[in-house]
């Protein structure tokens, strides 16, 4: 089976999970519920939320019911020569 068209921005450092597939979302929701009920997690941090459509995060939060959740949204940064250090105050 091949995945669907991406619903976000591709980041080549991570696998591209096809959130549009029902079985993928079901597995993620089961895992999040397990983290909440069995492990004791109360909060979730969703990585690289530019990489998939917000409707999927909404579904994950509604189905797993964390007390608090946050999404990691970062954009391109500017770096300065000669050391390629991150520019101050972006």
GIVEN-V146158 format. One record per residue. N is the residue number from 0. SS is DSSP state (H for helix, E for strand, - for the rest). PHI is phi in whole degrees, 0 to 359 (NA if undefined). Layout:
# GIVEN-V146158
n;ss;phi
N;SS;PHI
N;SS;PHI
This chain:
# GIVEN-V146158
n;ss;phi
0;-;NA
1;-;258
2;-;285
3;-;277
4;-;302
5;-;299
6;-;256
7;-;206
8;-;274
9;-;283
10;-;238
11;-;289
12;-;276
13;-;225
14;-;293
15;-;264
16;-;274
17;-;272
18;-;292
19;-;285
20;-;277
21;H;304
22;H;292
23;H;291
24;H;298
25;H;300
26;H;296
27;H;296
28;H;297
29;H;299
30;H;295
31;H;297
32;H;297
33;H;299
34;H;301
35;H;289
36;H;275
37;H;261
38;H;269
39;-;102
40;-;296
41;-;250
42;E;232
43;E;230
44;E;243
45;E;269
46;-;284
47;-;39
48;H;291
49;H;287
50;H;277
51;-;204
52;-;295
53;H;302
54;H;299
55;H;286
56;H;298
57;H;303
58;H;297
59;H;297
60;H;291
61;H;296
62;H;277
63;H;258
64;-;54
65;-;292
66;-;291
67;E;215
68;E;216
69;E;218
70;E;250
71;-;276
72;-;241
73;-;233
74;-;246
75;-;300
76;-;244
77;-;259
78;E;236
79;E;251
80;-;284
81;-;269
82;-;264
83;-;55
84;E;275
85;E;299
86;-;297
87;-;291
88;-;56
89;-;276
